[in-house]
Amino acid sequence: MLELTIENLVFGGNGLGRLDGKAIFVPLTAPGDQILCRIVRDKGRWAEAELVEILQPAAERITPPCPVFGLCGGCQWQFLPYSEQARWKEAIYRDLLQRQAGVAAEKIRPIVVAPEPYAYRSRAQFKCCHGSQDFTLGFFRKGSHNVEGINACPLLPAAVNQLIPLLKSAIDGTAVATHIPQIDAGIDDRGKVRLVIHARNNAGAEVAELLRPLALQEDFALFVQSDRREEGLRHVCGEEDLVINCDTPPLALAYKAGGFSQINLEQNRTLLNAVLSAAELQGKERVIDLYCGMGNFSLPLALRCAEVVGVEDYAPSIIQAKINARQNSLKNTQFYARPAFGALRAYGQAAPFDLVVLDPPREGASDVCRELIDLGPPRILYISCDPATQARDLKTLLNNGYRCLSAQPFDFFPQTHHIESLVVLVRN
């Protein structure tokens, strides 16, 4: 057992304490906590530990509102006031970009905080199991595939939370209870809810029959995702699409079950406004949007430039982007289902792109960065959900002909360590 004082928070959400100069990372701890911990993984110069007891809590520590906080793997920082969470996220982001990418301190802007620290999630993926007692719906515990059951989640809006006990009651004790491993929930800007029930062992038809009355009663859209390839995703009842609003005047962007939209819809609009401002479009530019999804950035950009090319390797999202463009009467867009790497070269041969927007997945875009260096577009907007891989890619770009005009973190995920960000780069 070790006694430690936690000094700060680090990327990934853990608290950091030191023992004779050795860094000890401890989850669920706050700066100022005096703790008792146990080493679980020793790496020589640093170690990971588990919290055993808080001997003296930090002055800023508060009681988490969620009864399963610390057991559920979803949240890391509910024990801190939201203002403190935001302060640490900004500090972590600054440290990563300055230390790993060499971004000058004055280029990094303050974090854009979320308007609501709770009830902000528009999507959730519930994990399910049926043990010896009853049907459990919740989230995986940290570092395991064991399900921690919940009755509600404070990060979800009331319209989704109210369905949790109803679903548990409808499924518990039925023949299909052991065949439902996951339920995907989504809610849109209109307050419409959609559930996708995953069914194993050919139980799709039985699941649909069981839950259709509840869906009709509670007015939510219901889909069943079967593990049988020939059945796939089945629409049972309700409106198929969820719709998010963005831009002013608003564009209505629909996405289907299995598609992607940002989790925090209010912060998505805030980030979009920052992207539109940073793009500095005059109406004559060619823009390419890599990892474009269903057109979240592409279509608002298209209202302000000559042409937008959107690229996404998930073909259903490209189909939806084309539908969204048509529904919003936008005729200056082209969308292609293909990997992002190679697209800049393939579609920029006839005329170069004036602006590149990229919003890659968590692993970043190292291959695309090499192509950016080769072709040298004058302006890049790099949106990221992972500051570490963004810092890695920025270092490559900044060492090969680009300079950073600004970098700004956005808090899309209060109560967690996750950070969204926007970096504006121009060619030297």
Secondary structure as a PSIPRED ss2 file (coil, helix, strand):
# PSIPRED VFORMAT (PSIPRED V4.0)

   1 M C   1.000  0.000  0.000
   2 L E   0.000  0.000  1.000
   3 E E   0.000  0.000  1.000
   4 L E   0.000  0.000  1.000
   5 T E   0.000  0.000  1.000
   6 I C   1.000  0.000  0.000
   7 E C   1.000  0.000  0.000
   8 N E   0.000  0.000  1.000
   9 L E   0.000  0.000  1.000
  10 V C   1.000  0.000  0.000
  11 F C   1.000  0.000  0.000
  12 G C   1.000  0.000  0.000
  13 G C   1.000  0.000  0.000
  14 N C   1.000  0.000  0.000
  15 G E   0.000  0.000  1.000
  16 L E   0.000  0.000  1.000
  17 G E   0.000  0.000  1.000
  18 R E   0.000  0.000  1.000
  19 L E   0.000  0.000  1.000
  20 D C   1.000  0.000  0.000
  21 G C   1.000  0.000  0.000
  22 K E   0.000  0.000  1.000
  23 A E   0.000  0.000  1.000
  24 I E   0.000  0.000  1.000
  25 F E   0.000  0.000  1.000
  26 V E   0.000  0.000  1.000
  27 P C   1.000  0.000  0.000
  28 L C   1.000  0.000  0.000
  29 T C   1.000  0.000  0.000
  30 A C   1.000  0.000  0.000
  31 P C   1.000  0.000  0.000
  32 G C   1.000  0.000  0.000
  33 D C   1.000  0.000  0.000
  34 Q E   0.000  0.000  1.000
  35 I E   0.000  0.000  1.000
  36 L E   0.000  0.000  1.000
  37 C E   0.000  0.000  1.000
  38 R E   0.000  0.000  1.000
  39 I E   0.000  0.000  1.000
  40 V E   0.000  0.000  1.000
  41 R E   0.000  0.000  1.000
  42 D E   0.000  0.000  1.000
  43 K C   1.000  0.000  0.000
  44 G C   1.000  0.000  0.000
  45 R C   1.000  0.000  0.000
  46 W E   0.000  0.000  1.000
  47 A E   0.000  0.000  1.000
  48 E E   0.000  0.000  1.000
  49 A E   0.000  0.000  1.000
  50 E E   0.000  0.000  1.000
  51 L E   0.000  0.000  1.000
  52 V E   0.000  0.000  1.000
  53 E E   0.000  0.000  1.000
  54 I E   0.000  0.000  1.000
  55 L E   0.000  0.000  1.000
  56 Q E   0.000  0.000  1.000
  57 P C   1.000  0.000  0.000
  58 A C   1.000  0.000  0.000
  59 A C   1.000  0.000  0.000
  60 E C   1.000  0.000  0.000
  61 R C   1.000  0.000  0.000
  62 I C   1.000  0.000  0.000
  63 T C   1.000  0.000  0.000
  64 P C   1.000  0.000  0.000
  65 P C   1.000  0.000  0.000
  66 C C   1.000  0.000  0.000
  67 P C   1.000  0.000  0.000
  68 V C   1.000  0.000  0.000
  69 F E   0.000  0.000  1.000
  70 G C   1.000  0.000  0.000
  71 L C   1.000  0.000  0.000
  72 C E   0.000  0.000  1.000
  73 G C   1.000  0.000  0.000
  74 G C   1.000  0.000  0.000
  75 C C   1.000  0.000  0.000
  76 Q C   1.000  0.000  0.000
  77 W C   1.000  0.000  0.000
  78 Q C   1.000  0.000  0.000
  79 F C   1.000  0.000  0.000
  80 L C   1.000  0.000  0.000
  81 P C   1.000  0.000  0.000
  82 Y H   0.000  1.000  0.000
  83 S H   0.000  1.000  0.000
  84 E H   0.000  1.000  0.000
  85 Q H   0.000  1.000  0.000
  86 A H   0.000  1.000  0.000
  87 R H   0.000  1.000  0.000
  88 W H   0.000  1.000  0.000
  89 K H   0.000  1.000  0.000
  90 E H   0.000  1.000  0.000
  91 A H   0.000  1.000  0.000
  92 I H   0.000  1.000  0.000
  93 Y H   0.000  1.000  0.000
  94 R H   0.000  1.000  0.000
  95 D H   0.000  1.000  0.000
  96 L H   0.000  1.000  0.000
  97 L H   0.000  1.000  0.000
  98 Q H   0.000  1.000  0.000
  99 R H   0.000  1.000  0.000
 100 Q H   0.000  1.000  0.000
 101 A H   0.000  1.000  0.000
 102 G C   1.000  0.000  0.000
 103 V C   1.000  0.000  0.000
 104 A C   1.000  0.000  0.000
 105 A H   0.000  1.000  0.000
 106 E H   0.000  1.000  0.000
 107 K H   0.000  1.000  0.000
 108 I E   0.000  0.000  1.000
 109 R C   1.000  0.000  0.000
 110 P C   1.000  0.000  0.000
 111 I C   1.000  0.000  0.000
 112 V E   0.000  0.000  1.000
 113 V C   1.000  0.000  0.000
 114 A C   1.000  0.000  0.000
 115 P C   1.000  0.000  0.000
 116 E C   1.000  0.000  0.000
 117 P C   1.000  0.000  0.000
 118 Y C   1.000  0.000  0.000
 119 A C   1.000  0.000  0.000
 120 Y C   1.000  0.000  0.000
 121 R E   0.000  0.000  1.000
 122 S C   1.000  0.000  0.000
 123 R E   0.000  0.000  1.000
 124 A E   0.000  0.000  1.000
 125 Q E   0.000  0.000  1.000
 126 F E   0.000  0.000  1.000
 127 K E   0.000  0.000  1.000
 128 C E   0.000  0.000  1.000
 129 C E   0.000  0.000  1.000
 130 H E   0.000  0.000  1.000
 131 G C   1.000  0.000  0.000
 132 S C   1.000  0.000  0.000
 133 Q C   1.000  0.000  0.000
 134 D C   1.000  0.000  0.000
 135 F E   0.000  0.000  1.000
 136 T E   0.000  0.000  1.000
 137 L E   0.000  0.000  1.000
 138 G E   0.000  0.000  1.000
 139 F E   0.000  0.000  1.000
 140 F E   0.000  0.000  1.000
 141 R E   0.000  0.000  1.000
 142 K C   1.000  0.000  0.000
 143 G C   1.000  0.000  0.000
 144 S C   1.000  0.000  0.000
 145 H C   1.000  0.000  0.000
 146 N C   1.000  0.000  0.000
 147 V E   0.000  0.000  1.000
 148 E E   0.000  0.000  1.000
 149 G E   0.000  0.000  1.000
 150 I C   1.000  0.000  0.000
 151 N C   1.000  0.000  0.000
 152 A C   1.000  0.000  0.000
 153 C C   1.000  0.000  0.000
 154 P C   1.000  0.000  0.000
 155 L C   1.000  0.000  0.000
 156 L C   1.000  0.000  0.000
 157 P C   1.000  0.000  0.000
 158 A H   0.000  1.000  0.000
 159 A H   0.000  1.000  0.000
 160 V H   0.000  1.000  0.000
 161 N H   0.000  1.000  0.000
 162 Q C   1.000  0.000  0.000
 163 L H   0.000  1.000  0.000
 164 I H   0.000  1.000  0.000
 165 P H   0.000  1.000  0.000
 166 L H   0.000  1.000  0.000
 167 L H   0.000  1.000  0.000
 168 K H   0.000  1.000  0.000
 169 S H   0.000  1.000  0.000
 170 A H   0.000  1.000  0.000
 171 I H   0.000  1.000  0.000
 172 D C   1.000  0.000  0.000
 173 G C   1.000  0.000  0.000
 174 T C   1.000  0.000  0.000
 175 A C   1.000  0.000  0.000
 176 V C   1.000  0.000  0.000
 177 A H   0.000  1.000  0.000
 178 T H   0.000  1.000  0.000
 179 H H   0.000  1.000  0.000
 180 I C   1.000  0.000  0.000
 181 P C   1.000  0.000  0.000
 182 Q E   0.000  0.000  1.000
 183 I E   0.000  0.000  1.000
 184 D E   0.000  0.000  1.000
 185 A E   0.000  0.000  1.000
 186 G E   0.000  0.000  1.000
 187 I E   0.000  0.000  1.000
 188 D C   1.000  0.000  0.000
 189 D C   1.000  0.000  0.000
 190 R C   1.000  0.000  0.000
 191 G C   1.000  0.000  0.000
 192 K C   1.000  0.000  0.000
 193 V E   0.000  0.000  1.000
 194 R E   0.000  0.000  1.000
 195 L E   0.000  0.000  1.000
 196 V E   0.000  0.000  1.000
 197 I E   0.000  0.000  1.000
 198 H E   0.000  0.000  1.000
 199 A E   0.000  0.000  1.000
 200 R C   1.000  0.000  0.000
 201 N C   1.000  0.000  0.000
 202 N C   1.000  0.000  0.000
 203 A C   1.000  0.000  0.000
 204 G H   0.000  1.000  0.000
 205 A H   0.000  1.000  0.000
 206 E H   0.000  1.000  0.000
 207 V H   0.000  1.000  0.000
 208 A H   0.000  1.000  0.000
 209 E H   0.000  1.000  0.000
 210 L H   0.000  1.000  0.000
 211 L H   0.000  1.000  0.000
 212 R H   0.000  1.000  0.000
 213 P H   0.000  1.000  0.000
 214 L H   0.000  1.000  0.000
 215 A H   0.000  1.000  0.000
 216 L H   0.000  1.000  0.000
 217 Q H   0.000  1.000  0.000
 218 E H   0.000  1.000  0.000
 219 D C   1.000  0.000  0.000
 220 F C   1.000  0.000  0.000
 221 A E   0.000  0.000  1.000
 222 L E   0.000  0.000  1.000
 223 F E   0.000  0.000  1.000
 224 V E   0.000  0.000  1.000
 225 Q E   0.000  0.000  1.000
 226 S E   0.000  0.000  1.000
 227 D C   1.000  0.000  0.000
 228 R C   1.000  0.000  0.000
 229 R C   1.000  0.000  0.000
 230 E C   1.000  0.000  0.000
 231 E C   1.000  0.000  0.000
 232 G C   1.000  0.000  0.000
 233 L E   0.000  0.000  1.000
 234 R E   0.000  0.000  1.000
 235 H E   0.000  0.000  1.000
 236 V E   0.000  0.000  1.000
 237 C E   0.000  0.000  1.000
 238 G C   1.000  0.000  0.000
 239 E C   1.000  0.000  0.000
 240 E C   1.000  0.000  0.000
 241 D C   1.000  0.000  0.000
 242 L E   0.000  0.000  1.000
 243 V E   0.000  0.000  1.000
 244 I E   0.000  0.000  1.000
 245 N E   0.000  0.000  1.000
 246 C E   0.000  0.000  1.000
 247 D C   1.000  0.000  0.000
 248 T C   1.000  0.000  0.000
 249 P C   1.000  0.000  0.000
 250 P C   1.000  0.000  0.000
 251 L E   0.000  0.000  1.000
 252 A E   0.000  0.000  1.000
 253 L E   0.000  0.000  1.000
 254 A E   0.000  0.000  1.000
 255 Y E   0.000  0.000  1.000
 256 K C   1.000  0.000  0.000
 257 A C   1.000  0.000  0.000
 258 G C   1.000  0.000  0.000
 259 G C   1.000  0.000  0.000
 260 F C   1.000  0.000  0.000
 261 S C   1.000  0.000  0.000
 262 Q C   1.000  0.000  0.000
 263 I C   1.000  0.000  0.000
 264 N E   0.000  0.000  1.000
 265 L H   0.000  1.000  0.000
 266 E H   0.000  1.000  0.000
 267 Q H   0.000  1.000  0.000
 268 N H   0.000  1.000  0.000
 269 R H   0.000  1.000  0.000
 270 T H   0.000  1.000  0.000
 271 L H   0.000  1.000  0.000
 272 L H   0.000  1.000  0.000
 273 N H   0.000  1.000  0.000
 274 A H   0.000  1.000  0.000
 275 V H   0.000  1.000  0.000
 276 L H   0.000  1.000  0.000
 277 S H   0.000  1.000  0.000
 278 A H   0.000  1.000  0.000
 279 A H   0.000  1.000  0.000
 280 E C   1.000  0.000  0.000
 281 L C   1.000  0.000  0.000
 282 Q C   1.000  0.000  0.000
 283 G C   1.000  0.000  0.000
 284 K C   1.000  0.000  0.000
 285 E C   1.000  0.000  0.000
 286 R E   0.000  0.000  1.000
 287 V E   0.000  0.000  1.000
 288 I E   0.000  0.000  1.000
 289 D E   0.000  0.000  1.000
 290 L E   0.000  0.000  1.000
 291 Y C   1.000  0.000  0.000
 292 C C   1.000  0.000  0.000
 293 G C   1.000  0.000  0.000
 294 M C   1.000  0.000  0.000
 295 G C   1.000  0.000  0.000
 296 N C   1.000  0.000  0.000
 297 F C   1.000  0.000  0.000
 298 S H   0.000  1.000  0.000
 299 L H   0.000  1.000  0.000
 300 P H   0.000  1.000  0.000
 301 L H   0.000  1.000  0.000
 302 A H   0.000  1.000  0.000
 303 L C   1.000  0.000  0.000
 304 R C   1.000  0.000  0.000
 305 C C   1.000  0.000  0.000
 306 A C   1.000  0.000  0.000
 307 E E   0.000  0.000  1.000
 308 V E   0.000  0.000  1.000
 309 V E   0.000  0.000  1.000
 310 G E   0.000  0.000  1.000
 311 V E   0.000  0.000  1.000
 312 E E   0.000  0.000  1.000
 313 D C   1.000  0.000  0.000
 314 Y C   1.000  0.000  0.000
 315 A H   0.000  1.000  0.000
 316 P H   0.000  1.000  0.000
 317 S H   0.000  1.000  0.000
 318 I H   0.000  1.000  0.000
 319 I H   0.000  1.000  0.000
 320 Q H   0.000  1.000  0.000
 321 A H   0.000  1.000  0.000
 322 K H   0.000  1.000  0.000
 323 I H   0.000  1.000  0.000
 324 N H   0.000  1.000  0.000
 325 A H   0.000  1.000  0.000
 326 R H   0.000  1.000  0.000
 327 Q H   0.000  1.000  0.000
 328 N C   1.000  0.000  0.000
 329 S C   1.000  0.000  0.000
 330 L C   1.000  0.000  0.000
 331 K C   1.000  0.000  0.000
 332 N C   1.000  0.000  0.000
 333 T E   0.000  0.000  1.000
 334 Q E   0.000  0.000  1.000
 335 F E   0.000  0.000  1.000
 336 Y E   0.000  0.000  1.000
 337 A E   0.000  0.000  1.000
 338 R C   1.000  0.000  0.000
 339 P C   1.000  0.000  0.000
 340 A C   1.000  0.000  0.000
 341 F C   1.000  0.000  0.000
 342 G C   1.000  0.000  0.000
 343 A H   0.000  1.000  0.000
 344 L H   0.000  1.000  0.000
 345 R H   0.000  1.000  0.000
 346 A H   0.000  1.000  0.000
 347 Y H   0.000  1.000  0.000
 348 G C   1.000  0.000  0.000
 349 Q C   1.000  0.000  0.000
 350 A C   1.000  0.000  0.000
 351 A C   1.000  0.000  0.000
 352 P C   1.000  0.000  0.000
 353 F C   1.000  0.000  0.000
 354 D C   1.000  0.000  0.000
 355 L E   0.000  0.000  1.000
 356 V E   0.000  0.000  1.000
 357 V E   0.000  0.000  1.000
 358 L E   0.000  0.000  1.000
 359 D C   1.000  0.000  0.000
 360 P C   1.000  0.000  0.000
 361 P C   1.000  0.000  0.000
 362 R C   1.000  0.000  0.000
 363 E C   1.000  0.000  0.000
 364 G C   1.000  0.000  0.000
 365 A C   1.000  0.000  0.000
 366 S H   0.000  1.000  0.000
 367 D H   0.000  1.000  0.000
 368 V H   0.000  1.000  0.000
 369 C H   0.000  1.000  0.000
 370 R H   0.000  1.000  0.000
 371 E H   0.000  1.000  0.000
 372 L H   0.000  1.000  0.000
 373 I H   0.000  1.000  0.000
 374 D H   0.000  1.000  0.000
 375 L H   0.000  1.000  0.000
 376 G C   1.000  0.000  0.000
 377 P C   1.000  0.000  0.000
 378 P C   1.000  0.000  0.000
 379 R E   0.000  0.000  1.000
 380 I E   0.000  0.000  1.000
 381 L E   0.000  0.000  1.000
 382 Y E   0.000  0.000  1.000
 383 I E   0.000  0.000  1.000
 384 S E   0.000  0.000  1.000
 385 C C   1.000  0.000  0.000
 386 D C   1.000  0.000  0.000
 387 P H   0.000  1.000  0.000
 388 A H   0.000  1.000  0.000
 389 T H   0.000  1.000  0.000
 390 Q H   0.000  1.000  0.000
 391 A H   0.000  1.000  0.000
 392 R H   0.000  1.000  0.000
 393 D H   0.000  1.000  0.000
 394 L H   0.000  1.000  0.000
 395 K H   0.000  1.000  0.000
 396 T H   0.000  1.000  0.000
 397 L H   0.000  1.000  0.000
 398 L H   0.000  1.000  0.000
 399 N C   1.000  0.000  0.000
 400 N C   1.000  0.000  0.000
 401 G C   1.000  0.000  0.000
 402 Y E   0.000  0.000  1.000
 403 R E   0.000  0.000  1.000
 404 C E   0.000  0.000  1.000
 405 L E   0.000  0.000  1.000
 406 S E   0.000  0.000  1.000
 407 A E   0.000  0.000  1.000
 408 Q E   0.000  0.000  1.000
 409 P E   0.000  0.000  1.000
 410 F E   0.000  0.000  1.000
 411 D C   1.000  0.000  0.000
 412 F C   1.000  0.000  0.000
 413 F C   1.000  0.000  0.000
 414 P C   1.000  0.000  0.000
 415 Q C   1.000  0.000  0.000
 416 T C   1.000  0.000  0.000
 417 H C   1.000  0.000  0.000
 418 H C   1.000  0.000  0.000
 419 I C   1.000  0.000  0.000
 420 E E   0.000  0.000  1.000
 421 S E   0.000  0.000  1.000
 422 L E   0.000  0.000  1.000
 423 V E   0.000  0.000  1.000
 424 V E   0.000  0.000  1.000
 425 L E   0.000  0.000  1.000
 426 V E   0.000  0.000  1.000
 427 R E   0.000  0.000  1.000
 428 N C   1.000  0.000  0.000
